[in-house]
């Protein structure tokens, strides 16, 4: 495992929900990241975010780590879920909330 894979593995393992995104939840820097944060806010869960624009090593490394070419990327309890389109599909079907409930993720305060 490379250094960046080890680093990313620690990031996704340290929080129930992690969103790798462009920008921050308060200032998303792309529409997809904005959509992803809105979905997580609607789910009412606490989540960590990683601004890939601030770290090019993570920005490239997360794509190979997940074998997924785009950002944002959502991880729940260490498992890759998908990007914003998958998040939206799961949210609209009630599956994302169900996943959060099943995984007993921490609720937002």
LINQUI-V30957 format. One record per residue. PHI is phi in radians with two decimals (none if undefined). PSI is psi in radians with two decimals (none if undefined). D_LAST is the distance of its C-alpha to the last C-alpha in Angstrom with 1 decimal. Layout:
# LINQUI-V30957
phi = {PHI	PHI}
psi = {PSI	PSI}
d_last = {D_LAST	D_LAST}
This chain:
# LINQUI-V30957
phi = {none	-1.29	-1.04	-1.22	-1.11	-1.09	-1.12	-1.15	-1.03	-1.16	-1.06	-1.28	-1.53	-1.49	-2.36	-1.06	-2.28	-2.26	-2.02	-1.51	-2.54	-1.70	1.66	-2.14	-0.98	-1.37	-2.40	-1.05	-1.80	-2.69	-1.09	-1.19	-1.16	-1.08	-1.10	-1.11	-1.19	-1.08	-1.11	-1.12	-1.09	-1.15	-1.30	1.26	-1.90	-1.39	-2.61	-1.65	-2.27	-2.19	-1.45	-1.22	-1.23	-1.60	-2.60	-1.14	-1.14	-1.21	-1.00	-1.41	-1.14	-1.17	-1.16	-1.37	-1.03	-1.65	1.02	-2.31	-1.44	-2.10	-2.23	-1.40	-2.39	-1.90	-2.11	-2.18	0.88	1.44	-1.86	-1.21	-1.77	2.67	-1.66	-1.14	-1.15	-1.16	-1.02	-1.13	-1.06	-1.17	-1.11	-1.12	-1.50	1.42	-1.33	-1.22	-1.09	-1.06	-1.07	-1.08	-1.16	-1.09	-1.45	0.92	-1.29	-1.17	-1.38	-1.22	-1.53}
psi = {2.31	2.92	-0.72	-0.64	-0.72	-0.75	-0.79	-0.71	-0.70	-0.72	-0.84	-0.36	-0.31	-0.23	2.66	-0.80	2.22	2.29	2.04	2.11	2.99	2.00	-2.78	2.88	-0.56	-0.51	1.21	2.46	0.15	2.77	-0.61	-0.72	-0.66	-0.77	-0.73	-0.75	-0.66	-0.72	-0.81	-0.66	-0.70	-0.54	-0.30	0.55	2.64	2.46	2.65	2.67	2.66	2.08	1.80	-0.30	-0.33	-0.11	1.73	-0.51	-0.76	-0.68	-0.76	-0.68	-0.61	-0.52	-0.72	-0.57	-0.77	-0.22	0.73	2.24	-0.21	2.88	2.38	2.84	2.35	2.33	2.35	2.12	0.74	-0.04	2.35	2.26	-0.88	-2.94	-2.95	-0.60	-0.74	-0.71	-0.77	-0.76	-0.78	-0.68	-0.83	-0.53	-0.08	0.04	-0.53	-0.77	-0.71	-0.75	-0.78	-0.71	-0.79	-0.66	-0.09	0.90	2.73	2.33	2.66	2.60	none}
d_last = {35.6	35.5	33.6	31.2	30.7	29.9	27.4	25.7	25.8	23.9	21.2	20.6	20.9	18.5	15.2	14.4	14.3	16.4	17.6	20.9	21.4	23.5	21.7	18.1	15.2	16.0	19.7	20.7	24.4	25.5	25.0	24.2	21.3	20.1	20.4	18.6	15.4	15.6	16.0	13.0	10.9	12.8	12.1	8.3	8.3	7.4	10.8	13.4	16.1	19.7	21.8	25.1	26.9	26.6	28.1	31.1	31.5	28.1	28.8	32.0	31.0	28.1	30.6	32.9	30.3	29.1	32.4	30.7	32.1	29.4	26.1	23.2	22.8	20.0	19.8	18.0	18.7	21.5	23.2	24.0	23.0	24.6	24.5	23.2	26.0	25.3	21.6	22.7	25.3	23.0	20.3	23.1	24.6	21.4	21.9	18.9	16.5	19.1	19.0	15.3	15.8	19.0	17.7	14.8	12.4	9.1	6.4	3.8	0.0}
